[in-house]
Amino acid sequence: MGRCDGKVALVTGSSRGLGKAIAQRLAREGATVALTARTLEPDEKYDGSLTQTRDEIVAAGGQAIAVQADLSATEDRERLFAQVTAELGAPDILVNNAAVTFLRPLDGFPERRVRLMLEMHLVGPLHLSQLAIPAMRERGAGWILNLTSVGGDLPAGPPFSDFDTSAGFGVYGTAKAALNRLTKSLAAELYADGIAVNAAAPTNPVATPGAGTLDLAKVDTEDIALITETAYRLCTADPKTLTGQIVKTQSFLRDIGWLRD
């Protein structure tokens, strides 16, 4: 018996990386997991797929379905949510993890890529939350978790570090900062309904396939178990006592006594 028994969890961007790890953890705790991303079947161009994640969860004794979707498109988000609800029921847990990231200086950042990043990091999570809220509100309970980043923190300075002046994180950081603000606002508006809304970020880079592609993390400087434990705690805690939090894994896990120096 796990703390997620009888619950449905929708985890976006779960073909690989953090989304896959979080989906597997929730499945181990008893959730039936709806997996979604663009890569449905194994493809030599990518590391991981939805069917691989699903098959690994099922082989470990869990339950999962895989639904391909382009989460940058409104109609695909609506189709995804309708299919998940029809097959499993409306989600009790929503994990907004899917993202797309481009890094380059702001003075030459293409508008179409800005719009795509904001769609994936901000508009998509809001839209999926809007789709999930009615059933959560009817039940009187629900959990929404947004995966954020320390990149959403304001740079220190002036003077500015070499990292801040050359890394090209301006649009990414802006999108994550906006996601953090959205998290706080949703938490406030949904508090009386018993719906927890939180955001979590790895304290240090995790060498996921996406991070490696962007040369952000070739080697893990943080155990992926820290983000999966953080996600699990935030997706099962009492919504009246743990909501509206923008947490970093290590400090959060120390605060609850799970991690010690």
C-alpha positions in Angstrom: 0.0 0.0 0.0 1.4 3.4 -1.0 0.3 6.9 -0.3 -0.8 7.3 -4.0 -3.0 4.2 -4.0 -6.2 4.8 -6.0 -4.9 8.1 -7.4 -4.3 9.1 -11.0 -1.2 11.1 -11.8 -0.6 12.9 -15.1 3.2 13.6 -15.6 4.2 15.6 -18.6 7.6 15.2 -20.3 7.8 11.6 -18.9 9.6 9.9 -21.8 13.0 10.6 -20.2 14.8 12.5 -17.5 13.2 14.0 -14.4 9.7 13.4 -15.7 10.3 9.7 -16.2 11.9 9.4 -12.7 9.0 11.2 -11.1 6.5 9.1 -12.9 8.2 5.9 -11.8 8.3 7.0 -8.2 4.6 7.9 -8.1 3.8 4.5 -9.7 5.8 2.7 -7.0 3.7 4.5 -4.5 0.5 3.2 -6.1 -0.6 5.8 -8.6 -1.8 4.9 -12.0 0.3 7.2 -14.1 -0.6 8.9 -17.4 2.6 9.5 -19.3 2.9 12.1 -22.0 5.5 13.6 -24.3 6.2 13.8 -28.0 8.3 10.7 -28.3 6.0 7.7 -28.2 8.1 4.9 -29.6 11.9 4.3 -29.3 13.8 6.5 -31.8 17.6 6.4 -32.3 17.7 10.2 -32.3 16.4 10.3 -28.7 17.2 8.7 -25.4 14.0 7.3 -24.1 10.3 7.1 -25.1 6.9 6.9 -23.6 6.5 3.2 -24.3 9.8 2.5 -22.6 8.8 4.4 -19.5 5.4 2.7 -19.5 6.9 -0.8 -20.0 9.4 -0.3 -17.2 6.6 0.8 -14.8 4.5 -2.2 -15.7 7.4 -4.6 -15.4 8.0 -3.2 -11.9 4.4 -4.0 -10.9 2.9 -0.5 -11.6 0.2 0.8 -13.8 0.6 3.4 -16.6 -0.6 4.5 -20.0 1.2 6.4 -22.7 -0.4 9.3 -24.6 1.6 11.1 -27.2 1.0 14.9 -27.3 2.7 18.1 -28.4 2.2 20.2 -25.2 2.9 23.4 -27.0 -0.4 23.1 -28.8 -3.7 23.9 -27.2 -5.7 21.3 -29.0 -3.2 18.6 -28.1 -3.4 19.5 -24.4 -7.2 19.2 -24.6 -7.0 15.9 -26.5 -4.5 14.5 -24.0 -6.6 15.5 -21.0 -9.8 14.1 -22.5 -8.1 10.8 -23.3 -6.6 10.4 -19.8 -9.9 11.2 -18.2 -11.7 8.8 -20.4 -9.3 5.9 -19.7 -8.3 6.5 -16.1 -10.5 9.3 -14.7 -9.5 12.9 -14.0 -6.1 13.3 -12.5 -5.7 13.7 -8.7 -2.0 14.7 -9.3 -0.7 16.9 -12.1 3.1 17.2 -12.6 4.0 19.9 -15.1 7.5 18.9 -16.2 7.6 19.1 -20.0 9.8 21.9 -21.3 11.8 23.1 -24.3 14.8 25.3 -23.9 17.0 27.3 -26.2 20.0 29.3 -24.8 21.3 32.4 -26.6 21.7 36.1 -25.9 18.5 38.2 -25.7 19.5 40.7 -28.4 19.3 37.9 -31.0 16.7 35.6 -29.5 14.1 34.6 -32.3 10.6 35.6 -31.4 9.2 32.2 -32.4 11.4 30.5 -29.9 10.5 32.9 -27.2 6.8 32.1 -27.8 7.5 28.4 -27.8 9.3 28.5 -24.5 6.7 30.6 -22.9 4.0 28.2 -24.2 5.8 25.2 -22.8 7.0 26.6 -19.5 4.0 28.9 -18.6 0.9 28.7 -20.8 0.9 24.9 -21.0 1.1 24.3 -17.2 -1.6 26.9 -16.6 -3.9 25.3 -19.2 -3.4 21.8 -17.9 -4.0 23.1 -14.4 -7.3 24.7 -15.6 -8.4 21.4 -17.1 -7.5 19.5 -13.9 -9.0 21.9 -11.3 -12.8 21.2 -11.7 -12.5 17.5 -10.7 -9.9 18.3 -8.0 -12.3 20.9 -6.6 -15.2 18.5 -6.7 -13.2 15.9 -4.8 -12.0 18.6 -2.3 -8.4 17.5 -2.9 -5.7 17.7 -5.5 -2.0 18.2 -6.1 -0.3 20.3 -8.8 3.5 20.4 -9.0 5.4 22.6 -11.4 9.1 21.7 -12.2 11.0 24.9 -12.0 14.7 25.9 -11.9 17.2 27.9 -9.9 17.5 29.8 -13.3 14.3 31.6 -12.2 16.2 33.3 -9.4 17.3 36.9 -10.1 21.0 37.2 -11.0 23.1 39.0 -8.4 24.8 42.2 -9.5 26.1 44.5 -10.7 28.7 43.5 -11.1 27.4 40.4 -12.9 29.2 37.1 -13.1 30.7 35.7 -16.3 28.0 33.1 -16.2 25.1 35.6 -16.2 26.6 37.8 -19.0 27.4 34.9 -21.4 25.2 31.9 -20.6 22.1 33.0 -22.5 19.6 32.0 -19.8 17.5 35.2 -20.1 14.4 33.7 -21.6 14.7 30.5 -19.7 15.0 32.3 -16.4 12.2 34.7 -17.2 9.9 31.7 -18.1 10.7 29.9 -14.8 10.3 33.1 -12.8 6.9 33.5 -14.3 6.1 29.9 -13.5 7.1 30.5 -9.9 4.7 33.5 -9.7 1.9 31.4 -11.3 2.5 28.7 -8.8 2.0 31.1 -5.9 -1.1 32.7 -7.4 -2.8 29.3 -8.1 -1.9 28.1 -4.6 -3.6 31.2 -3.1 -6.7 31.0 -5.3 -7.1 27.2 -4.7 -6.3 27.0 -1.0 -9.9 26.9 0.1 -10.6 24.1 -2.3 -8.0 21.8 -0.8 -5.7 21.8 -3.9 -2.0 22.1 -3.3 0.1 23.9 -5.8 3.9 23.9 -5.4 7.0 24.2 -7.5 10.3 22.3 -7.1 13.8 22.8 -8.5 16.9 20.6 -8.3 19.5 22.5 -6.1 22.2 21.5 -8.6 22.2 20.3 -12.2 21.1 16.8 -13.0 22.6 15.2 -16.1 19.3 14.4 -17.8 19.4 13.8 -21.6 18.0 17.3 -22.2 20.6 18.9 -20.0 23.3 17.0 -21.7 22.1 18.2 -25.1 22.3 21.8 -24.0 25.7 21.2 -22.4 24.2 22.2 -19.0 25.1 19.0 -17.1 27.2 16.2 -18.5 27.8 14.7 -15.1 25.4 14.6 -12.2 26.1 17.1 -9.4 22.8 16.0 -7.7 21.3 12.6 -7.2 18.0 12.4 -9.2 16.5 10.7 -6.1 16.4 14.1 -4.5 14.0 15.5 -7.0 11.9 12.3 -7.1 11.6 12.4 -3.3 10.8 16.1 -3.3 8.1 15.5 -5.9 6.6 12.6 -4.0 6.4 14.6 -0.8 4.8 17.6 -2.5 2.3 15.4 -4.4 1.1 13.6 -1.2 1.3 16.2 1.6 -1.7 17.8 3.2 -2.8 20.6 0.9 -3.7 22.8 3.9 -0.2 22.8 5.3 2.1 22.4 2.2 1.1 24.6 -0.7 2.4 27.8 -2.3 6.0 26.6 -1.9 8.9 27.2 -4.4 11.4 24.7 -3.1 14.9 23.6 -3.9 15.5 19.9 -3.3 18.3 19.9 -0.8 17.0 22.6 1.6 13.4 21.2 1.4 14.5 17.7 2.2 16.7 18.9 5.1 13.8 20.9 6.5 11.6 17.7 6.6 14.4 15.6 8.0 14.8 13.3 5.0 18.3 14.6 4.1 21.1 15.2 6.6 24.5 16.9 6.1 
